[in-house]
Structure formats: C-alpha cells, structure tokens
C-alpha cells in the first residue's frame, strides 16, 4: 500500500509522510508538491529517504505529474496541497493588509481547482482505496455551538468568511460529489490549530500558532508579551494530527464525510506560558497592550472555530486519541531543543 501526499514538503503533510513511513517499514510514500525538499525537510526525511519519492509539480497542472504518479501503484491519497493565507499573532502582522487580498485568485485556484485535478486523477485509479482531503476549522463560523460549554460538532455551524475557508468548504463539497459519482471512499478532515515539528515559513504558509511562538521565545530567552493570558485555542501537536489523518486513511470503514481533527479541549495563552516555564525555568512574560505585544489574540474569540472541536466521530471510527496538551507541548519543546543542537 503506497500513499500519495500532496503538499508533502510543507508543515503538517511532511509529518504525515514521515509518520506513514515510520509506521510501515515495508511501504513507500510519494510526495507531490510544487516545492522540493528544503534543508529542513531533507533532514526530516533522512532516515526514510530511500522509501520516499518526491515529484515536483503544481497540483493544478496534471500534465506535469499524472503520468509519473501512474507508475507508483498508489492505493491511498492524502490531499493537503493548499495556500494558507493567514496573518495574525503580532502587532506588526495585524497592521498589514490581509494576505488573501494580495493573491485572491491564486488562493481559490490552488485550493479548489487543484483539488479537482487531483480528484480527476484519483477517480481513474482502480486500486485506490481511500481519499482524505485536508480541510480546516476555517470552514466554521465564529460562534457556536448554540448550547454552552459543548465542543463544536461537524454539522450545523459551517459559515466560512475568508477565501481560504470558502475554498476549503467548496473543496469538501466537491470531494463529496466525486465520492458519490465515482464510488470513492473519501472524507474531509477539519484541522484545528496545529503546531509542532516542521512548522516553518514556506511559500504557501507563513504563520505560527501560539504554542510555536511561546516555545520559541521561551527557549530564546525572549520576553513573551501577550495582549492577554485569557485567549484560547484548540491546539494539536502535528504528530498527533498526522496519526489521526493516517488512522482515517487506514480505517476499515468511514461512517462520516467530515471529521474534526483536534485536541477536543481549549487551552489558554496563560496555560501555554505555564507549560513553557516547566521546561525553561525563569521564562519571562508581560501582559501588554496590542501595540507592543508579540502574541496577539482576541479574548472574545472563544467559541465557534476558535473554541474546542468535537472529536467524537474520529474517536468512534478509529482508535486514535490525542495526547494530553501539556505532554504534547513538552514533547515539542524537547524536539526544538534537539533540532537546534
């Protein structure tokens, strides 16, 4: 069973590819990505490089990759190639023009039509057993659920506002329709806020969630300046996310078309700073106004796409469970320390 991962040289997808190869020493993986392996990715894949094929190509143009993929006996696809135009987290970033305003057509073209082209190839592969589309919590509205203190389910609260979220939701619907038309076993996963190994600036994504920022600043001895300790997020370690995605890729049966992939709980900025202090005694922080903050989140954004995601579907259909947040965060800090040495 060989796995195709589109967007596999980037953040989460590179972790998916490495986790697949680590779990299955007798299998291979194929990455399709516009970008090749940078130095960080070369080091990341070094131990499994002999079982990894990297095809450089634009998902929108199958003439550059379809024939090559046909030679690799692909039995499952994790389609994660995307443009992620997010900019928030510091005062400097908050003051800039939203990234989606810079290349709006490219966002829709890559995220939606790129998905169509991969599906066109996939539907012609008789040996293909599973198609997993990597979507995002950006498809959800800013508020919900309607009852208090409950995690956000996959149904009933979809209302994307950004071009990124709109293109992701449109792609989910296209995946669903292709599944019906051509008998594909397919599902979409909606990721919460992911952090962890391989999170770095790339051409298609240049954004770091709070755990990444806090961990890096703590290890650098930098003063952490949040605008508040109260803002929350549903943060999931990238290895946990990869294992969830692969659990769905290999599940004997999928009962749903959409799955949240998340920790299922919220964590505050204050919690994360406290966890960092357990690894790096003497961590310094100072709550300040937005103008001087290097970690910015709106405390009012605590529900809907900003709150906890319901992961009961994922837990019912697989044996995957997320690690406890503090344990996963400490694992990430340990990885950062090792990668810097």
C-alpha positions as CSV (number, residue, x, y, z in Angstrom):
1,X,0.0,0.0,0.0
2,X,1.7,3.2,-1.2
3,X,0.5,6.6,0.0
4,X,0.4,9.8,-2.1
5,X,0.6,13.0,0.0
6,X,0.1,16.3,-1.9
7,X,1.8,19.3,-0.3
8,X,4.1,16.9,1.4
9,X,7.1,19.1,1.7
10,X,5.2,21.6,3.9
11,X,4.2,21.6,7.5
12,X,1.6,19.0,8.5
13,X,1.8,17.0,5.3
14,X,5.6,16.4,5.8
15,X,4.7,15.0,9.3
16,X,2.0,12.8,7.7
17,X,4.5,11.4,5.2
18,X,7.2,10.7,7.8
19,X,4.7,9.1,10.2
20,X,3.4,6.8,7.4
21,X,7.0,5.6,6.6
22,X,7.8,5.2,10.3
23,X,4.7,3.2,10.9
24,X,5.1,1.0,7.8
25,X,8.8,0.0,7.1
26,X,7.7,-2.1,4.2
27,X,5.7,0.7,2.4
28,X,6.5,3.7,0.3
29,X,5.3,7.3,0.1
30,X,5.1,9.7,-2.8
31,X,5.0,13.4,-2.3
32,X,3.6,15.7,-4.9
33,X,4.5,19.4,-4.2
34,X,5.4,22.5,-6.1
35,X,8.3,22.9,-3.8
36,X,11.1,20.4,-3.4
37,X,12.7,19.3,-0.1
38,X,14.4,22.3,1.6
39,X,17.2,21.7,4.1
40,X,14.8,21.2,7.0
41,X,12.8,18.6,5.0
42,X,15.9,16.8,3.9
43,X,16.9,16.4,7.5
44,X,13.4,15.4,8.5
45,X,13.2,12.6,5.9
46,X,16.8,11.5,6.1
47,X,16.1,8.2,7.8
48,X,13.4,7.2,5.4
49,X,14.5,8.9,2.2
50,X,15.1,5.6,0.4
51,X,11.3,4.9,0.5
52,X,10.2,8.4,-0.4
53,X,9.6,9.7,-3.9
54,X,9.3,13.4,-4.4
55,X,7.6,14.7,-7.6
56,X,7.8,18.5,-8.1
57,X,4.7,19.7,-9.7
58,X,1.7,22.1,-9.5
59,X,-1.5,20.3,-8.5
60,X,-3.4,22.5,-11.0
61,X,-1.4,21.0,-13.9
62,X,-1.7,17.2,-14.2
63,X,0.4,17.2,-17.3
64,X,3.4,17.6,-15.0
65,X,2.7,14.7,-12.7
66,X,-0.2,12.4,-13.7
67,X,1.9,10.0,-15.8
68,X,4.6,9.8,-13.2
69,X,2.0,9.0,-10.4
70,X,0.5,6.2,-12.5
71,X,3.8,4.3,-12.1
72,X,3.7,4.2,-8.3
73,X,0.7,1.9,-7.5
74,X,-0.9,4.5,-5.2
75,X,-3.6,3.0,-3.0
76,X,-4.5,6.0,-0.9
77,X,-4.3,9.8,-1.2
78,X,-4.0,12.4,1.5
79,X,-4.6,15.7,-0.4
80,X,-3.1,18.6,1.6
81,X,-1.7,20.9,-1.1
82,X,-3.0,24.3,-0.3
83,X,-2.3,28.0,0.0
84,X,-2.8,29.2,3.6
85,X,-3.0,33.0,3.7
86,X,-3.1,33.7,7.5
87,X,-1.6,36.7,9.2
88,X,-2.2,37.4,12.8
89,X,-0.3,36.9,16.0
90,X,1.8,40.0,16.4
91,X,1.2,43.7,16.3
92,X,3.3,44.0,13.1
93,X,1.3,41.3,11.3
94,X,-2.0,42.7,12.5
95,X,-1.2,46.0,10.9
96,X,-0.6,44.5,7.4
97,X,-3.0,44.0,4.6
98,X,-4.7,40.6,4.9
99,X,-2.7,38.1,2.8
100,X,-5.8,37.0,0.9
101,X,-6.1,40.5,-0.5
102,X,-2.7,40.1,-2.2
103,X,-3.4,36.9,-4.3
104,X,-7.2,36.2,-4.0
105,X,-7.5,34.3,-7.4
106,X,-4.5,32.1,-6.6
107,X,-6.0,31.0,-3.3
108,X,-9.2,29.9,-4.9
109,X,-7.4,28.4,-7.9
110,X,-4.9,26.3,-6.0
111,X,-7.2,25.3,-3.1
112,X,-10.3,24.4,-5.2
113,X,-9.2,23.7,-8.8
114,X,-6.1,21.9,-7.5
115,X,-8.4,19.6,-5.6
116,X,-10.5,19.0,-8.7
117,X,-7.4,18.0,-10.7
118,X,-6.2,15.5,-8.0
119,X,-9.7,14.1,-7.8
120,X,-9.8,13.7,-11.6
121,X,-6.6,11.6,-11.4
122,X,-7.8,9.7,-8.4
123,X,-11.1,8.6,-9.9
124,X,-9.3,6.8,-12.7
125,X,-7.2,4.7,-10.3
126,X,-9.0,1.3,-9.8
127,X,-6.6,0.3,-7.0
128,X,-7.3,3.5,-4.9
129,X,-8.9,2.6,-1.6
130,X,-9.2,5.9,0.2
131,X,-9.1,9.7,-0.4
132,X,-8.6,12.0,2.5
133,X,-9.0,15.7,1.9
134,X,-7.2,18.1,4.4
135,X,-9.7,20.9,5.2
136,X,-9.7,23.3,8.1
137,X,-11.6,24.7,11.0
138,X,-11.8,27.9,8.9
139,X,-14.9,26.5,7.4
140,X,-16.8,27.1,10.7
141,X,-18.5,30.3,11.8
142,X,-17.1,32.4,14.6
143,X,-19.8,31.4,17.1
144,X,-21.3,28.2,18.3
145,X,-22.5,25.7,19.4
146,X,-25.8,27.1,20.5
147,X,-25.6,25.4,23.8
148,X,-22.8,26.5,26.2
149,X,-19.7,24.6,27.1
150,X,-20.0,22.0,24.3
151,X,-17.3,21.3,21.7
152,X,-18.2,22.3,18.1
153,X,-19.6,19.4,16.0
154,X,-19.1,18.9,12.3
155,X,-22.7,19.7,11.4
156,X,-24.7,22.9,11.7
157,X,-22.1,25.6,12.2
158,X,-20.4,25.9,8.8
159,X,-20.2,29.5,7.6
160,X,-16.7,30.4,6.2
161,X,-15.9,34.1,5.8
162,X,-12.4,34.1,4.3
163,X,-11.4,33.0,0.8
164,X,-9.3,30.3,2.5
165,X,-12.3,28.9,4.4
166,X,-14.6,29.3,1.4
167,X,-12.2,27.5,-0.9
168,X,-11.8,24.7,1.7
169,X,-15.5,24.2,2.2
170,X,-16.1,24.3,-1.6
171,X,-13.5,21.6,-2.0
172,X,-15.1,19.5,0.7
173,X,-18.4,19.6,-1.3
174,X,-16.5,18.7,-4.5
175,X,-14.9,15.7,-2.7
176,X,-18.3,14.5,-1.5
177,X,-19.7,14.7,-5.0
178,X,-16.8,12.9,-6.6
179,X,-17.2,10.2,-4.0
180,X,-20.9,9.7,-4.9
181,X,-20.3,9.9,-8.6
182,X,-17.3,7.5,-8.8
183,X,-17.6,5.3,-5.8
184,X,-14.6,6.8,-3.9
185,X,-14.2,6.1,-0.2
186,X,-13.5,9.7,0.8
187,X,-13.7,12.0,3.7
188,X,-12.5,15.5,4.7
189,X,-10.7,16.3,7.9
190,X,-11.0,19.7,9.6
191,X,-7.9,20.6,11.4
192,X,-7.9,22.9,14.5
193,X,-4.8,25.0,15.3
194,X,-1.8,22.8,14.6
195,X,1.7,23.3,15.9
196,X,4.8,21.1,16.2
197,X,7.8,19.7,14.3
198,X,8.3,21.0,10.7
199,X,6.3,24.3,11.4
200,X,8.3,26.8,9.4
201,X,7.8,29.5,6.8
202,X,7.1,28.2,3.3
203,X,5.9,29.8,0.1
204,X,2.3,28.7,0.8
205,X,2.2,29.1,4.6
206,X,3.9,31.6,6.9
207,X,2.1,31.5,10.2
208,X,2.9,30.2,13.7
209,X,0.2,29.4,16.3
210,X,0.6,30.4,19.9
211,X,2.4,27.2,21.2
212,X,5.0,27.6,18.5
213,X,5.6,31.3,19.3
214,X,5.7,30.7,23.1
215,X,8.0,27.7,22.8
216,X,10.5,29.5,20.5
217,X,10.5,32.7,22.7
218,X,11.0,30.7,25.9
219,X,13.9,28.8,24.5
220,X,15.4,32.0,23.1
221,X,15.1,33.8,26.5
222,X,12.9,36.4,24.9
223,X,10.3,38.4,26.8
224,X,6.9,37.0,25.9
225,X,4.4,39.9,25.6
226,X,0.8,38.6,25.2
227,X,-2.0,41.1,24.9
228,X,-3.9,38.8,27.4
229,X,-3.5,35.5,29.1
230,X,-7.1,34.6,28.6
231,X,-7.5,33.8,24.8
232,X,-8.0,30.2,23.9
233,X,-7.4,27.8,21.1
234,X,-7.9,24.1,20.4
235,X,-4.2,23.3,19.8
236,X,-3.0,19.9,18.5
237,X,0.6,18.7,18.0
238,X,1.4,17.9,14.4
239,X,2.4,14.3,15.1
240,X,-1.0,13.7,16.8
241,X,-2.7,15.3,13.8
242,X,-0.7,13.1,11.4
243,X,-1.6,10.0,13.3
244,X,-5.3,10.9,13.2
245,X,-5.2,11.5,9.5
246,X,-3.5,8.2,8.9
247,X,-5.9,6.4,11.2
248,X,-8.7,7.6,8.9
249,X,-6.7,6.7,5.8
250,X,-6.5,3.1,7.0
251,X,-9.8,2.7,8.8
252,X,-11.8,-0.2,7.6
253,X,-14.9,1.9,7.4
254,X,-15.7,5.6,7.4
255,X,-19.2,6.5,8.7
256,X,-19.0,10.2,8.0
257,X,-17.8,12.5,5.3
258,X,-16.4,15.1,7.7
259,X,-14.2,14.7,10.8
260,X,-12.7,17.2,13.2
261,X,-9.0,16.6,14.0
262,X,-8.3,18.4,17.2
263,X,-7.5,18.0,20.9
264,X,-11.1,18.5,21.8
265,X,-10.4,21.0,24.5
266,X,-9.3,24.6,24.8
267,X,-6.0,25.9,26.2
268,X,-5.3,29.5,27.2
269,X,-2.2,31.5,26.4
270,X,-1.6,31.5,30.2
271,X,-1.6,27.7,30.3
272,X,1.0,27.5,27.5
273,X,3.3,30.0,29.1
274,X,3.0,28.0,32.3
275,X,3.9,24.8,30.5
276,X,6.9,26.5,28.9
277,X,8.1,27.6,32.3
278,X,8.1,24.0,33.5
279,X,10.7,23.2,30.8
280,X,12.6,26.6,30.9
281,X,12.6,27.9,34.5
282,X,12.7,31.7,34.6
283,X,10.5,32.3,31.5
284,X,9.6,35.9,31.4
285,X,6.3,37.3,30.3
286,X,4.5,40.6,30.5
287,X,0.9,41.3,29.5
288,X,0.9,44.5,27.4
289,X,-1.3,46.4,25.0
290,X,-1.7,45.2,21.5
291,X,0.7,47.9,20.1
292,X,3.6,46.3,22.0
293,X,2.5,42.6,22.0
294,X,4.3,39.8,20.3
295,X,1.5,37.4,20.9
296,X,-1.9,38.7,20.0
297,X,-5.3,37.1,20.2
298,X,-8.8,38.4,20.8
299,X,-10.2,37.2,24.1
300,X,-13.7,37.5,22.7
301,X,-12.9,34.7,20.1
302,X,-13.6,31.7,22.3
303,X,-16.4,29.8,20.6
304,X,-17.2,28.5,17.1
305,X,-14.0,28.0,15.0
306,X,-12.0,29.5,17.9
307,X,-13.2,27.1,20.6
308,X,-13.0,23.4,21.3
309,X,-13.8,20.9,18.5
310,X,-15.9,17.8,19.0
311,X,-13.7,14.8,18.1
312,X,-16.2,12.0,18.9
313,X,-16.6,11.0,15.3
314,X,-12.9,10.4,15.0
315,X,-12.8,8.5,18.2
316,X,-15.7,6.3,17.2
317,X,-14.3,5.3,13.8
318,X,-10.6,4.9,14.9
319,X,-8.6,4.0,17.9
320,X,-6.8,7.4,17.8
321,X,-6.8,9.6,20.9
322,X,-5.0,12.9,21.4
323,X,-2.2,13.3,23.9
324,X,-2.7,15.5,26.9
325,X,-1.9,19.1,26.0
326,X,1.0,19.6,28.4
327,X,2.7,16.4,27.4
328,X,2.4,17.2,23.7
329,X,3.7,20.7,24.2
330,X,6.7,19.5,26.3
331,X,7.4,16.9,23.5
332,X,7.5,19.8,21.0
333,X,9.9,21.8,23.2
334,X,12.2,18.8,23.5
335,X,12.2,18.4,19.7
336,X,13.1,22.1,19.3
337,X,16.0,21.7,21.7
338,X,17.2,18.6,19.9
339,X,16.8,20.2,16.4
340,X,18.8,23.3,17.5
341,X,21.8,21.2,18.7
